[in-house]
Amino acid sequence: MAISGTNLKGKKVILGMSGGVDSAVAALLLKQQGAEVQALHMTNWEDDDGYCTAAADLQDARRVCEDLDIPLHHANFARQYRDRVFDYFLDEYRAGRTPNPDVLCNREIKFGVFRDYAKRLGGDLLATGHYARVEISEGDVALLKGADAGKDQSYFLHAVSSEALAETVFPLGELMKTDVRRIARDTGLSIYDKKDSTGICFIGERPFREFLSSYLPANPGPIRTPEGTEVGDHHGLMYYTLGQRQGLGVGGREDAGSEPWYVADKDLDENLLIVVQGEHPMLYSAAIELGEASWIGRISGELSRTGALNCNVKIRYRQPDQPCLVTESGDGKLHVSFESEQRAVAPGQFAVFYDGDRCLGGAVIDRLFGVQESVRAAI
């Protein structure tokens, strides 16, 4: 099966080999296109408490490389990961926000220190098993959604630099996940039925609250309604995200009514968790303010030239694209107005912009405006 867009014959390609089925099939396809493939397995987290699968993944990577007869390198980036990703993760939770470390892992590690290491190995190109596509036309670098809408990972790649994307191949970009499994099985790869990894890599299968409490001290406090009625106690604001329904411990109150409770806000100064029932206005935002944006390719100058950008946005992974208007504020921040109010927008997550299949870039969500803001002002 051909990999579109790039002539790989004779190119030395350094592939990120996780030990999973996606990177294994990516390596196979690169070899079939005539590339000189070498694999590089990263260790980004060192943990001996039984939850981290790094050792098993390395063994799987070795088996895959033996099956495909390609060299395997191993590099430990655990220190860089803690400095550039994990410290940020903890800082965001301290601030009461909900971070997405996968975006930073791609920018800082997989397409940062990993890319530098691959160059030292003499690589012409970098490759990963992400479900995304890159197209280059007249010097313009475009990041496109993967053909499999259910597996598309462009959301997590939006902060990768245009320079890094221009030197990257995504062999799975045109494939469906079912095709990848079938290719692995038909080729006889030993990991063809290995379960996909889910969640945040360094947390693994352990309970989130248990993990976070080992790094950040819990600070319990009251749960209140916007009117000031106390309805329970929270375990620490860091354990909750806006829109959360499960685990609040207030649903059994006799006077609570039949509608479910949701997290609507956090007051860090007073250590309060604000909850509402049903589809309350506080759960919705008409607009958001973003921090500094990462733009890909030609789009980087378009907003500055026109002053406004009509496009689509995702405020969380797997969300359908939402029409919006993007404008720049005087302090260099971005203001995003939604065509339809958005539910449970979480500061700390990323807003990622699209024009059809093309990922334009994105930025972290800083503030929420609209219906939520007007109600909060009255509290």
Backbone hydrogen bonds, N-H to C=O, Kabsch-Sander energy under -0.5 kcal/mol:
donor,donor_aa,acceptor,acceptor_aa,energy
4,S,2,A,-0.7
6,T,3,I,-0.8
8,L,6,T,-0.8
10,G,34,G,-2.4
11,K,8,L,-2.3
13,V,11,K,-0.8
13,V,36,E,-2.3
14,I,12,K,-0.5
14,I,125,L,-2.5
15,L,13,V,-0.7
15,L,38,Q,-2.9
16,G,127,A,-2.7
17,M,15,L,-0.8
17,M,40,L,-1.9
18,S,16,G,-0.7
24,A,20,G,-1.6
25,V,21,V,-2.4
26,A,22,D,-2.1
27,A,23,S,-2.0
28,L,24,A,-1.9
29,L,25,V,-2.6
30,L,26,A,-2.1
31,K,27,A,-2.1
32,Q,28,L,-2.2
33,Q,29,L,-1.2
34,G,31,K,-1.9
35,A,30,L,-2.1
36,E,11,K,-3.3
37,V,35,A,-1.0
38,Q,13,V,-2.4
39,A,71,P,-2.9
40,L,15,L,-2.9
41,H,73,H,-3.0
43,T,75,A,-2.3
44,N,42,M,-0.6
47,D,45,W,-0.6
57,D,53,T,-2.6
58,L,54,A,-2.1
59,Q,55,A,-1.8
60,D,56,A,-2.1
61,A,57,D,-2.4
62,R,58,L,-2.1
63,R,59,Q,-2.0
64,V,60,D,-2.4
65,C,61,A,-2.3
66,E,62,R,-2.0
67,D,63,R,-2.6
68,L,64,V,-2.2
69,D,65,C,-0.9
70,I,65,C,-2.1
73,H,39,A,-3.0
75,A,41,H,-2.4
77,F,43,T,-2.5
77,F,75,A,-0.7
81,Y,77,F,-2.5
82,R,78,A,-2.3
83,D,79,R,-2.3
84,R,80,Q,-2.8
85,V,81,Y,-2.3
86,F,81,Y,-2.4
87,D,82,R,-2.2
89,F,85,V,-2.3
90,L,86,F,-2.3
91,D,87,D,-2.4
92,E,88,Y,-2.4
93,Y,89,F,-1.7
94,R,90,L,-2.3
95,A,91,D,-1.5
96,G,93,Y,-1.6
97,R,92,E,-2.6
98,T,347,P,-2.6
100,N,348,G,-0.5
103,V,100,N,-1.1
104,L,100,N,-0.8
105,C,101,P,-2.6
106,N,102,D,-2.0
107,R,103,V,-2.1
108,E,104,L,-3.3
109,I,104,L,-0.6
109,I,105,C,-1.7
110,K,105,C,-2.3
111,F,106,N,-2.3
112,G,109,I,-1.0
113,V,108,E,-1.9
114,F,109,I,-3.0
115,R,109,I,-0.5
116,D,112,G,-2.2
117,Y,113,V,-2.2
118,A,114,F,-2.6
119,K,115,R,-1.9
120,R,116,D,-1.7
121,L,117,Y,-1.2
122,G,119,K,-1.6
123,G,118,A,-2.3
124,D,12,K,-3.0
125,L,12,K,-1.8
126,L,167,E,-3.0
127,A,14,I,-2.1
128,T,169,V,-1.3
132,A,130,H,-1.2
133,R,144,L,-2.2
135,E,142,A,-2.4
137,S,140,D,-2.1
140,D,137,S,-2.2
141,V,139,G,-0.5
142,A,135,E,-2.9
142,A,140,D,-0.5
143,L,359,C,-0.6
144,L,133,R,-3.1
144,L,142,A,-0.6
145,K,357,D,-2.2
146,G,131,Y,-0.8
147,A,173,G,-3.1
148,D,175,L,-0.6
149,A,147,A,-1.0
151,K,148,D,-1.5
152,D,148,D,-1.4
153,Q,131,Y,-2.7
156,F,153,Q,-0.7
157,L,153,Q,-0.7
157,L,154,S,-0.9
158,H,154,S,-0.6
158,H,155,Y,-0.7
160,V,157,L,-1.8
165,L,161,S,-2.3
166,A,162,S,-2.1
167,E,163,E,-0.5
167,E,164,A,-1.0
168,T,165,L,-1.7
169,V,126,L,-2.6
173,G,170,F,-1.8
175,L,172,L,-1.8
180,V,176,M,-1.8
181,R,177,K,-2.3
182,R,178,T,-2.1
183,I,179,D,-2.8
184,A,180,V,-2.3
185,R,181,R,-2.5
186,D,182,R,-3.1
187,T,183,I,-1.9
188,G,184,A,-0.7
188,G,185,R,-0.9
189,L,184,A,-2.3
192,Y,189,L,-1.6
194,K,191,I,-1.9
203,I,200,I,-1.4
204,G,200,I,-1.8
206,R,203,I,-1.3
211,F,207,P,-1.9
212,L,208,F,-2.7
213,S,209,R,-2.1
214,S,210,E,-0.6
214,S,211,F,-1.2
215,Y,212,L,-1.9
216,L,212,L,-2.7
221,G,234,H,-1.4
223,I,232,G,-2.9
224,R,273,L,-2.5
225,T,229,T,-2.1
228,G,225,T,-1.9
231,V,223,I,-2.8
232,G,223,I,-1.1
234,H,221,G,-3.3
239,Y,236,G,-2.1
240,Y,237,L,-1.7
243,G,263,V,-3.0
244,Q,241,T,-2.0
248,L,245,R,-0.7
253,R,250,V,-1.1
256,A,253,R,-1.5
262,Y,276,V,-2.7
263,V,244,Q,-2.1
264,A,274,I,-3.1
265,D,274,I,-1.6
267,D,272,L,-2.8
268,L,266,K,-0.7
271,N,267,D,-0.9
272,L,267,D,-2.1
273,L,222,P,-1.9
274,I,265,D,-2.4
274,I,272,L,-0.6
275,V,224,R,-2.4
275,V,273,L,-0.5
276,V,262,Y,-2.2
278,G,260,P,-2.2
280,H,278,G,-1.9
283,L,280,H,-1.9
284,Y,281,P,-1.9
285,S,342,Q,-2.4
286,A,369,F,-2.0
287,A,369,F,-1.5
288,I,336,V,-2.1
289,E,367,R,-2.3
290,L,334,L,-2.6
291,G,364,V,-2.2
294,S,362,G,-2.9
295,W,293,A,-0.5
296,I,360,L,-2.4
299,I,296,I,-1.0
300,S,297,G,-1.7
301,G,298,R,-1.4
302,E,298,R,-0.6
302,E,299,I,-0.6
303,L,299,I,-0.9
305,R,301,G,-1.7
306,T,302,E,-2.2
307,G,303,L,-2.8
309,L,326,V,-2.1
311,C,309,L,-0.6
311,C,324,C,-1.8
312,N,354,Y,-2.6
313,V,322,Q,-2.0
314,K,352,V,-2.4
319,Q,316,R,-1.5
322,Q,313,V,-2.1
324,C,311,C,-2.6
325,L,337,S,-2.1
326,V,309,L,-2.8
327,T,335,H,-2.5
328,E,307,G,-0.7
329,S,333,K,-3.2
332,G,329,S,-1.7
334,L,290,L,-1.1
335,H,327,T,-3.3
336,V,288,I,-2.8
337,S,325,L,-2.5
337,S,335,H,-0.5
338,F,286,A,-2.4
338,F,336,V,-0.5
339,E,323,P,-2.2
342,Q,285,S,-2.8
344,A,283,L,-3.2
348,G,349,Q,-0.5
348,G,365,I,-2.2
349,Q,346,A,-2.0
351,A,363,A,-2.9
352,V,314,K,-2.5
352,V,350,F,-0.6
353,F,361,G,-3.0
354,Y,312,N,-2.5
355,D,358,R,-2.5
358,R,355,D,-1.8
359,C,143,L,-3.3
360,L,353,F,-2.4
360,L,358,R,-0.6
361,G,353,F,-0.9
362,G,294,S,-2.0
363,A,351,A,-2.0
365,I,349,Q,-3.2
366,D,289,E,-2.8
367,R,289,E,-1.8
369,F,287,A,-3.0
372,Q,284,Y,-1.2
374,S,370,G,-2.1
375,V,371,V,-1.9
376,R,372,Q,-2.7
377,A,373,E,-2.0
378,A,374,S,-0.5
378,A,375,V,-1.1
379,I,376,R,-1.5
